[in-house]
């Protein structure tokens, strides 16, 4: 009977899968980060933080910009501004421009974007024409419309005098009842092209297959616009609202060129009020206080709107 040798088992150790280690932050990486962050931080600090702190300091003094600041009055400049009836008028006019921008300027830009952004013959020409006013500087725009509204020989009075029998020329910018509306027409003419381009970019980013599928399912153009186009365009609409409100709160150049806030403060807005009663009269302490009030209003709106409305866009939600 033969003998069998015992079976020997050879255990081969299994290699453990390599665990990916998180790369350590090296000195070179920190240096690279610093090279990208520090220049922007320096510019941000020098041109925003330091002027803001300096304005806050100046606003506590009755200072004309010459010599040392010695006449400390605390919050007197703020109390003076908040108690001034003209400042109340400027706030009302600013809010009116904001409201008209949201109710007139943006819907007009959206309507034109929907027409020009589609397969419209000559749409490239119309895009250029509608966007051209935004290319002009605000000073040039104001000077152009001063000629348009001129009481003698202006374009508006000339056209109306030609086609309306018995028409009498009038000063459009000297009439307290319509001066602000006339200025708002210029603001709309100047800026609606920017919003139109933004809307067009949003429309072109919409997948055409989605709209085609809706048409196959029987959706007409109105339902297509209501349930497909506008919901997909909502992030762009929210962004244009944000830009429009901030731009309206800081509107200054067009109004100052055309009316300097007149007649009788009928077109006075917060920025022109700051320049008229602060910088122009060498009351830099008072002007700084008004500037900080404007900044506070814009900051509160910006933070609130971004946290309450734009957060879903930042998070990638429609």
FIFI-370719 format. One record per residue (C-alpha): residue number from 1; x, y, z. Coordinates in steps of 0.02 Angstrom, whole numbers, plus 32768, in hexadecimal, padded with zeros to 4 digits. Each point is the difference from the previous one (the first is absolute). Example, Ala and Ser with C-alpha at 12.3 -4.5 7.8 and 13.67 -1.06 7.14 Angstrom:
2
> nr; east; north; up
> 1; 8267; 7F1F; 8186
> 2; 8045; 80AC; 7FDF
***
This chain:
318
> nr; east; north; up
> 1; 8000; 8000; 8000
> 2; 8050; 80A0; 7FC7
> 3; 8011; 8094; 8072
> 4; 7FBE; 80AA; 7FCE
> 5; 805F; 809A; 8033
> 6; 7F96; 8084; 8058
> 7; 7FBE; 808B; 7F92
> 8; 8054; 80A3; 8021
> 9; 7FA0; 80A2; 7FEB
> 10; 805A; 809C; 7FD2
> 11; 7FB0; 809F; 803E
> 12; 801F; 8094; 7F92
> 13; 7FDD; 80A3; 805A
> 14; 7F85; 8071; 7FA6
> 15; 8036; 80AD; 7FDD
> 16; 7F90; 8084; 804C
> 17; 7FBC; 807E; 7F85
> 18; 805E; 80A0; 8008
> 19; 7FA0; 8085; 805D
> 20; 8000; 80A5; 7FA7
> 21; 804B; 807B; 8077
> 22; 7FC7; 80B3; 7FFE
> 23; 808D; 8067; 7FB8
> 24; 8051; 806E; 807E
> 25; 8004; 80BA; 7FE8
> 26; 80B3; 802A; 7FDC
> 27; 8059; 80A4; 8008
> 28; 7FFA; 800D; 7F42
> 29; 7F44; 7FEC; 8000
> 30; 7FEA; 8087; 8082
> 31; 8071; 8070; 7F99
> 32; 7F97; 7FE2; 7F64
> 33; 7F60; 8027; 805F
> 34; 804D; 809F; 8045
> 35; 8038; 803A; 7F54
> 36; 7F4D; 7FF5; 7FC2
> 37; 7FA8; 8044; 809B
> 38; 8071; 808B; 803D
> 39; 7FF7; 8074; 7F66
> 40; 7F42; 7FFA; 8000
> 41; 7FF9; 8016; 80BC
> 42; 8073; 8098; 7FF6
> 43; 7F96; 8051; 7F78
> 44; 7F5F; 7FD8; 805F
> 45; 8046; 804A; 80A1
> 46; 804C; 809C; 7FB3
> 47; 7F6D; 802F; 7F90
> 48; 7F6D; 7FC4; 8069
> 49; 8023; 7FD9; 80B7
> 50; 8072; 8094; 8027
> 51; 7F94; 8083; 7FA6
> 52; 7F67; 7FB9; 8058
> 53; 8053; 800E; 80AA
> 54; 803E; 80AF; 7FD7
> 55; 7F51; 8035; 7FCA
> 56; 7FB8; 7FBA; 80A1
> 57; 8080; 8067; 8062
> 58; 7FE1; 80A0; 7F9B
> 59; 7F44; 7FEF; 8015
> 60; 8013; 801E; 80BA
> 61; 804C; 80AE; 7FE6
> 62; 7FC5; 80A7; 7FBE
> 63; 808F; 800C; 7F82
> 64; 8011; 8062; 7F5F
> 65; 8092; 7F9C; 7FBC
> 66; 8085; 8080; 8031
> 67; 8070; 7FF2; 8097
> 68; 7FF1; 7F86; 808F
> 69; 7F5C; 7FB3; 8039
> 70; 7FE2; 804E; 80AA
> 71; 7F45; 8025; 8008
> 72; 7FBC; 7F58; 803B
> 73; 7F42; 7FF8; 7FFA
> 74; 7FE0; 7F45; 800F
> 75; 7F64; 7FC9; 7FA2
> 76; 7FC8; 80B3; 7FDF
> 77; 8019; 7FEF; 7F44
> 78; 7F94; 7F65; 7FFB
> 79; 7F76; 8055; 8064
> 80; 8008; 8096; 7F8C
> 81; 7FF0; 7F94; 7F65
> 82; 7F73; 7F94; 8043
> 83; 7FA1; 809B; 8037
> 84; 8015; 805F; 7F5C
> 85; 7F63; 8004; 7F94
> 86; 8066; 8007; 7F5F
> 87; 8058; 7F5F; 8031
> 88; 7F55; 7FB0; 801A
> 89; 7FD3; 803B; 7F50
> 90; 80A0; 7FB5; 7FBB
> 91; 7FD8; 7F58; 8051
> 92; 7F50; 8004; 7FB7
> 93; 8043; 8029; 7F52
> 94; 8082; 7F77; 800C
> 95; 7F7E; 7F7F; 8032
> 96; 7F91; 803B; 7F72
> 97; 808E; 7FE4; 7F84
> 98; 801D; 7F54; 804B
> 99; 7F48; 7FD4; 7FEE
> 100; 7FF4; 8040; 7F4E
> 101; 809E; 7FA1; 7FD2
> 102; 7FB6; 7F5E; 8040
> 103; 7F53; 801D; 7FB4
> 104; 802F; 8050; 7F5A
> 105; 80B7; 7FF0; 7FD3
> 106; 8018; 7F46; 8024
> 107; 7F5B; 7FC5; 7FB0
> 108; 802A; 8068; 7F65
> 109; 80AD; 7FB2; 7FF7
> 110; 7FB7; 7F52; 8016
> 111; 7F7D; 801B; 7F79
> 112; 8083; 803E; 7F84
> 113; 8073; 7F70; 802D
> 114; 7F76; 7F83; 7FDD
> 115; 7FE1; 804F; 7F56
> 116; 80B3; 801F; 7FCC
> 117; 8043; 7F5F; 804C
> 118; 7F90; 7F96; 7F94
> 119; 800E; 7FE1; 7F45
> 120; 7FD9; 80B2; 7FCF
> 121; 803E; 803F; 7F58
> 122; 808A; 807F; 801C
> 123; 800E; 7FD8; 80B9
> 124; 80BA; 8028; 8001
> 125; 7FDA; 80B0; 7FC5
> 126; 7F7B; 8018; 8086
> 127; 8074; 7FBD; 8087
> 128; 8084; 8080; 7FD1
> 129; 7F83; 808F; 7FFA
> 130; 7FB2; 7FD7; 80A8
> 131; 80A8; 7FE5; 8056
> 132; 8052; 809C; 7FB7
> 133; 7FBD; 807C; 8084
> 134; 8057; 7F9E; 8089
> 135; 80A7; 801A; 7FA9
> 136; 7FF0; 80BE; 800F
> 137; 8044; 804E; 809F
> 138; 7F83; 804C; 8077
> 139; 8043; 80AF; 7FDE
> 140; 7FE8; 7FED; 7F44
> 141; 7F53; 7FB6; 801C
> 142; 7FCE; 8092; 806E
> 143; 803D; 8080; 7F81
> 144; 7FA4; 7FA8; 7F73
> 145; 7F5C; 8001; 805E
> 146; 8017; 80B5; 8035
> 147; 7FF4; 8027; 7F47
> 148; 7F6C; 7F8B; 7FEB
> 149; 7FA0; 8055; 808E
> 150; 8039; 80B1; 7FD7
> 151; 7F6A; 8078; 800B
> 152; 802D; 805C; 7F5F
> 153; 8036; 7F97; 7F6E
> 154; 800A; 7F5C; 8060
> 155; 7FD5; 7F5F; 7FA8
> 156; 7F64; 7FD9; 8068
> 157; 7FB4; 80AD; 7FEB
> 158; 802D; 8004; 7F48
> 159; 7FAE; 7F58; 7FDC
> 160; 7F64; 8026; 8065
> 161; 7FF4; 80AD; 7FB3
> 162; 8007; 7FB3; 7F53
> 163; 7F7A; 7F7B; 8019
> 164; 7F90; 804C; 8087
> 165; 7F9E; 809A; 7FC7
> 166; 8007; 8090; 807B
> 167; 8088; 7FB1; 8069
> 168; 8061; 8078; 8070
> 169; 80B4; 7FD8; 802B
> 170; 8023; 7FE0; 80B7
> 171; 8094; 7FE5; 8070
> 172; 7FFA; 7F48; 8028
> 173; 8088; 8004; 8084
> 174; 7FC1; 80A0; 8051
> 175; 7F53; 7FBB; 8026
> 176; 7FFB; 7FBA; 80B1
> 177; 7F72; 7F8A; 7FD5
> 178; 8058; 7FA4; 7F73
> 179; 80BA; 8022; 8018
> 180; 8022; 7F5E; 805E
> 181; 7FA0; 7F9A; 7F7F
> 182; 8066; 8051; 7F76
> 183; 80A0; 7FD4; 8059
> 184; 7FC4; 7F4D; 801A
> 185; 7FE0; 7FF0; 7F45
> 186; 80B7; 802A; 7FE5
> 187; 8037; 7F82; 8084
> 188; 7F96; 7F7A; 7FAC
> 189; 8045; 802C; 7F53
> 190; 80B0; 7FF6; 8045
> 191; 7FFA; 7F5E; 8063
> 192; 7F78; 7F8F; 7FBB
> 193; 8079; 7FC1; 7F7A
> 194; 806F; 7FB3; 8086
> 195; 7F70; 7FA0; 804C
> 196; 7FC5; 7FCD; 7F54
> 197; 80A9; 7FB2; 7FD9
> 198; 7FFE; 7FA3; 80A6
> 199; 7F52; 7FBD; 7FDB
> 200; 8034; 7FCD; 7F51
> 201; 8094; 7F9F; 8047
> 202; 7F89; 7FA8; 8078
> 203; 7F86; 7FD6; 7F73
> 204; 808A; 7FBA; 7F92
> 205; 8039; 7F8F; 808F
> 206; 7F55; 7FAC; 8007
> 207; 8002; 7F55; 7FAE
> 208; 7F98; 8009; 7F62
> 209; 7FCD; 7F4A; 8012
> 210; 7F9C; 802B; 809C
> 211; 7F9B; 8083; 7FA3
> 212; 7FE9; 7F8C; 7F6B
> 213; 7FC0; 7F75; 8071
> 214; 7F83; 8079; 804D
> 215; 7FC3; 8031; 7F52
> 216; 7FEA; 7F4A; 7FD2
> 217; 7F97; 7FE8; 809D
> 218; 7F8D; 808A; 7FC3
> 219; 8040; 809A; 805D
> 220; 7FDF; 80A3; 7FA8
> 221; 807A; 8093; 8004
> 222; 7FB0; 804F; 809A
> 223; 800A; 7F60; 8066
> 224; 80AF; 7FE2; 7FBF
> 225; 8034; 80AB; 803E
> 226; 7FA8; 7FEE; 80A8
> 227; 8030; 7F4F; 802F
> 228; 80A5; 7FE4; 7FA5
> 229; 805C; 809F; 7FCE
> 230; 7FE0; 8070; 8096
> 231; 8023; 7F79; 8085
> 232; 80A3; 7FD2; 7FAB
> 233; 802A; 80B9; 7FEF
> 234; 7FDA; 8023; 80B8
> 235; 80B8; 8005; 803A
> 236; 8028; 8085; 7F7E
> 237; 7F65; 8064; 802F
> 238; 8030; 7FFC; 80B7
> 239; 80AF; 803D; 7FD6
> 240; 7FC1; 8090; 7F94
> 241; 7F8C; 8036; 808D
> 242; 8095; 8005; 8074
> 243; 8069; 8067; 7F86
> 244; 7F6F; 8075; 7FD8
> 245; 7FDB; 8029; 80B6
> 246; 80B6; 8021; 802C
> 247; 8017; 806A; 7F65
> 248; 7F65; 8067; 8027
> 249; 8038; 801D; 80B3
> 250; 80A4; 8049; 7FC1
> 251; 7FBE; 8062; 7F6C
> 252; 8057; 80A9; 7FF5
> 253; 8057; 8035; 7F5F
> 254; 7F6A; 8006; 7F8B
> 255; 7F97; 8060; 807E
> 256; 808A; 807C; 8028
> 257; 8028; 8020; 7F49
> 258; 7F4A; 8019; 7FCF
> 259; 7FAD; 8055; 8094
> 260; 807C; 800E; 8093
> 261; 7F71; 7FBF; 8069
> 262; 7F84; 8088; 7FCD
> 263; 7F8B; 804E; 7FE1
> 264; 7FDF; 8022; 80B9
> 265; 804C; 7F56; 802F
> 266; 7F7F; 7FA4; 7F94
> 267; 8088; 7F8C; 7FBD
> 268; 806F; 7FFF; 8099
> 269; 803E; 7F50; 802B
> 270; 806E; 7FC8; 8090
> 271; 80A4; 8007; 7FA0
> 272; 7FDD; 80AD; 7FB8
> 273; 7FC8; 803C; 80AC
> 274; 80A6; 7FC7; 8047
> 275; 8060; 8061; 7F7C
> 276; 7F90; 809B; 8007
> 277; 7FF9; 8016; 80BD
> 278; 80A5; 7FAD; 802E
> 279; 808F; 8007; 7F84
> 280; 7FCC; 809A; 7F9D
> 281; 7FE9; 8069; 809D
> 282; 80A1; 7FBE; 804F
> 283; 7FA2; 7FAC; 808E
> 284; 8061; 7F5E; 7FF1
> 285; 7FCA; 7FC1; 80AA
> 286; 7F49; 800E; 7FD0
> 287; 8021; 7FB7; 7F54
> 288; 805B; 7F6C; 804C
> 289; 7F6C; 7FDE; 8073
> 290; 7F88; 7FFF; 7F6B
> 291; 8077; 7F90; 7F9F
> 292; 8003; 7F83; 808F
> 293; 7F42; 8002; 8009
> 294; 7FFA; 7FD5; 7F46
> 295; 8082; 7F7A; 801B
> 296; 7F9F; 7FB6; 8091
> 297; 7F5F; 7FF8; 7F9B
> 298; 8059; 7FAC; 7F6D
> 299; 805C; 7F88; 8074
> 300; 7F62; 7FCA; 805C
> 301; 7FA6; 7FE2; 7F5B
> 302; 8095; 7FA4; 7FB5
> 303; 8018; 7F8A; 8094
> 304; 7F46; 7FE2; 8015
> 305; 7FE2; 7FE0; 7F47
> 306; 8095; 7F8C; 7FEF
> 307; 7FD1; 7F9B; 8099
> 308; 7F45; 7FFC; 7FDE
> 309; 7FF4; 7FFA; 7F42
> 310; 80A6; 7FD9; 7FAD
> 311; 8031; 7F77; 8079
> 312; 7FA2; 7F7C; 7F9B
> 313; 8060; 8034; 7F64
> 314; 80A6; 7FF4; 805B
> 315; 7FCD; 7F53; 803C
> 316; 7FDC; 7FC8; 7F4D
> 317; 7F43; 7FFE; 8010
> 318; 7F8D; 804B; 7F7F
***
